[in-house]
Amino acid sequence: MTNTQQSPVKPLILLGAGGHAKVLFSLIRSLKLPVLGICAPELVKNDIKSWRGLDVLGNGDDLKEYSPEEVDLVNCVGQRVDNDNRRLVFERFVAQNYYFPVLIHPNAWVDSFAVLEEGVQVMAGVVIQPDARIGKNAIINSQSSIDHDCIIGEHVHIAPGAVLCGTVTVAKGSFIATGARIAPGIKIGESAIIGAGVSVVRDVKPKSLVLPAAVRYIDSDTDFGEK
């Protein structure tokens, strides 16, 4: 995809019913896209038949009743630093020839020369500048900014409020936490984690964990010796 228009979609089935699903369903409703229903193991386990007005179609283990020719899928599994479920869901259903459309919130701004690959999700308030490339199944979350010529790998999560300056590269599977700031030209290695509020001014090796300087938290009931 090379412009700001959504991918053409068939009726959608949502996969997952957590917090990320709530945000995506809001995005989908704002675009007035057709939704057939939702699949989520936690809903089936608790015998829930309806979720936000959508029919619960099953736990997602088997979509044989709905062929890839009839429906498209939305990966509503959020990316977490402690598991790889989002990537696994995406790869499993792509291997079965299902398609995950690009979804862009109407209040996001994506330059027409940016490239968004299959399954990219762009939330409200995002800015994506010219010649940025966003890899498959990536999440570009609310109020984040991707400047010109950035390359974002597959299965990356750019969390709310993160800022990537021009020509930054973020390799496959990395997580850029909320409020992080990445200086121009920096390269973030595969499966790295950049902590909340960190300013990154040098390259980061694969599988690195980059945290901010230690912050001391003081409980509200701490005795400061006042009389």
N, C-alpha and C positions, 0 to 999 in steps of 0.2 A: 504494500500500500504506500502511495507516494503523495497523498494529499490529506486534507482535513475531513474528508467524508468518511462515514462509517462503511465498513464492509457490507455488501448486500447480505441480508440474513433471511433464513427460513424461520419458522417458529422456533423459539429457544427453549432449551431445557437447562435449568440451573443445577449445578453440581455443588452441594454444600449449603449449609444453613447457619453459619456462624456470623460474626460481625462483618466480615468482608462481604458476605452475601447480602446483608442489609444495605450496604452502601452501593453495591452493584445493582440491586433491584431498584433502588432509587434512581440511579443513572439510567437504567433501561426504561423505567416509566417516563422519565423526562424526555426520552427519545421516541416514546410511543411505539416501541417494538413489541411484536407479539410474543407472548410467553405461554408455552404449553403446560409447564409444571416444574416441579423441583424434585430432585433426588438427594437424599441425605440419610445416612445410616442412623443418626441420632433421632431423626423424626420417626423413622420406622420402629426403632427400638422402643420409643415412648408412645407408639400407636397414635401418632399425630397424623390426621388425615388432610389438614389444610395448613398452609404457612403463608401468612399475609395475603390471604385470598387465593393462593395458588394450590392446585391439587398436588398432593404428595404421590409421586409416581413409583417410588421404590427407594432402595438404598443405593442405587447407582452401580451395583455389581453387574447388572445385565440390562442393556438397553436394546435387546434384539427386537422388541416390539416397535422400536422407533429407529428406522434405518437412517444412515447418513444422508440419503437422498431426500429425506423428509424433514429433518431437524438439524439445527446447529446447537452447539453446546457453549455454556458459559462456565468457566472455572471459577467458582466462588470460594475455593479453598484459599485462605490467606497464607502468605509465606511467613513462616516462623523460623527463627534461627536454630531451633532444636529438632526440626524434622524436615523431611523432603517430600511431604505428601502432595504439595501443589504440583511440583514437577512430575511426580509419578502419575497423578491423575491426568495431566495433560498428555504425557507420552503414551499412556495406556490407550486413550481414546483416539488419538491421532493415528496410532497403529491400526485401529479398526476403521480408519477412513472418515472419522467424524471431523468436523471443522469447527474451530473456535474463532468467531469473528472479532475484529478489532472493535473496541468500544471506546468512544470519546465523549466525555460529558460536554453538553452544549456550552458550559461556561469555561471550558478549557480553550487555550489557543495553541494550535499546532500549525507551524508553517507548512506551506504547500510543498516545500522541498525536503521536508523531513520524511523519513521512511519508517513505517511502523509495520512490523511483521505479525504473523498470525497470533491471535490471542492476546495482543497487547491491550491493557486496560488503562485508560487515562482519566483521572478523576477531576473533580471540580477545582478550578483555579490554577490548573497546571499551565505552564508555558514551555513549549518545545520549539526551539529556534531552528533556522535553516541548516540543512544537511546533517542534522542529528539522525542517528539510526538506532531504533529500539528493537531489540531481539524478541524472539517468540516468548509468549507467556509472561512477559515482564509486567510488573505493576508500577505505574507512575502515579504516586498517590497525591492526595489533595495538597494544593498550594506549593508543590515542588517546582523546580525550574531546571530545565535541561538546555544549556546554551549551545551555540553553533558548533557543529562538527563533533559533538560527543558521540561515542559509540557505547551503547548499553547492551550487554550480552543477554543471552537467553536466561529466563527464570530469575532475573534480577528484581529486587524490590527497592524502589526509591521511595522512602517513607515520607509522610507529610512534612512539608516545610524544608526539605533538603534542597540545597543549591549546588548545582554542578556548573562550573565555569566552562568556557570554551575548550574544545578538543580533549576533554576528559574521556578516558576509557574505563569502563567498569566491566570486568570479565564475568563470564557465566556463573550464575548461582550466588552472586554476592548480595549483601544486604547493607543498604545505606540508611542508617536510622534517622529519626526525625531531627531536623535542625542542623544536620551535618553540612559542612561547607567544604567543597573540593576545589582547590586552586587550579588555574588553567594548566592543561597539558598533563595532569597527573594520571598515572595508570594504576588502577586497582586490580589486583590479581584475582583469580578464580576463587569463589567460595570464601571471600574475605568478609569480615563484619566490621563496619565503621559505626562506632557508638554514637549515641544521641549528643548533638551539640559539638562534635569534634570538628576542628579545622584541619584538613589534610593538606600539607604543603610539600610532601615528598611521596614518591611511589610506594605502594603497599604490596608486599609479597602475597602469593596465593595462601589462602586459609589463615591469614593473619586476623587477629582481633585487636582493633585500635580503639582505645577508650580515652575519655577525657581525663585531665588531671584530677586527682582524688578530691572529692568534695566531702566535707564533714557535715553530717546531718545532726541537728540537735533536736531531741524530742521536746514537745511543748511543755512537758512536766519536769524538765531538768531544773535542778536546784542550782541557781547561780550565786548562792550565798547572800542573797538580799534579805534584809531584816524588815 
